């Protein structure tokens, strides 16, 4: 029987939550500067100013640390969207603005996103929930559905488009991390959105 790491929504004490945030911030800093090879439990613990055993209480591997960081950045994207809703004539236009914003940020930090998605690919099978869903479906990119809501399209059309666009967005992020032009990828996603919800 293989051990499986799970994404667990846990309630942490304030001190443990602060340590987790410090570790995630350190992972992001190290990966931004040095990519995947710069992130390891020992390197992260040293740079964060915590002991190695403390770091292992929060993550069992570098890939788990990277996955945590990726999920944290996804949560920040949702919070940023809610705090500063995009402008546009249609829901598709507004979604295109958000896609462009996030993809541009990813293009500015290629080593970070290469590391994050390398960790994602390495650890995702162990993080699948009981339904086999591995992050970054509609449940992880909630802002996609929220941006499309309130249009003349039915809830079923929006839910279907959200599922497809969430998967396309994942591929787009990996593409930009691999060197594709963020503006070109944003245009492709905008075209897909317009075709799904004309």
Buried (B, 14 or more C-beta within 10 A) or exposed (E): EEEEBEBEEEEEEEEBEEBBEBBBBBBBBBBBEBBBEBBBBEBBBBBBEBEEEBBEEBBBBBBBBBBBBBBBBBEEBBEBBEEEBBEBEBBBBBBBBBBBBBBBBBBEBBBBBBBBBBBBEBBBEBBBEEEEEBBBBBEBBBBBBBBBEEBEBEEEBBEBBBBBBBBBBBEBBBBBBEEBEBEEBBBBBBEBBBEBBE
